[in-house]
Amino acid sequence: MKSILLFLCMLICATVASLEGQQRSAMTTQAQPIDPCKLLTGEDIKSVQGDTLEETEPGTEPSVHGLEQALCLYRTSTPVKSVSIAVASGARKQLREYWRKQFHRGAERQEEAQPDAGKNKSGREDHEESTPRIVNGVGEEAYWVGNRMIGVLYVLRGNTFLRVSVGGVRDEAARMEKSVALARAALKRLR
């Protein structure tokens, strides 16, 4: 009887030790937070903005709907030409639900740019963001949100999405084109 109890005790101890080891291993292999300041290089910034990268300034934003958000400001020698990238990541279900709520609104979803985007009811330009517009050819899905004055590109890939904006570009089409180029460069380094 003692030998059976000893055997059972050894078996339980071995099982517990094995489970603890698996748990420790799983904890060490979890995805590390993404550092948005490592997604672009000085060459990326110079090729798109035509200006020299002076420094990167990391930051964080408050968690939204359980999504962790990190950001980086890429300061150039001409401050107005700086670039901003934010990375949101989290559980796939939460991230996809947030994305769906932001960009998939049935009939409101726009395939093409609206000729009056960025104008208020009186027809004058305002500074409010426009309806999200689909941008093809970058990430799983991408949307441009902007108007004549400001613009941001949102790019979804896996359990992460990027928010890219560039400064110093007055023309909205050029601003969108530069944001797409930088997003593609950043996606190459996104693990």
DAZIJO-V825364 format. One record per helix or strand of 3 or more residues. SS is the DSSP state (H for helix, E for strand). FROM is the first residue (numbers start at 1). LEN is the number of residues. If there is no record, write none. Layout:
BEGIN
SS,FROM,LEN
SS,FROM,LEN
END
This chain:
BEGIN
H,2,27
H,36,3
H,42,8
E,53,12
E,67,10
H,79,3
E,83,7
H,92,12
H,106,3
E,141,6
E,151,7
E,160,7
H,172,18
END
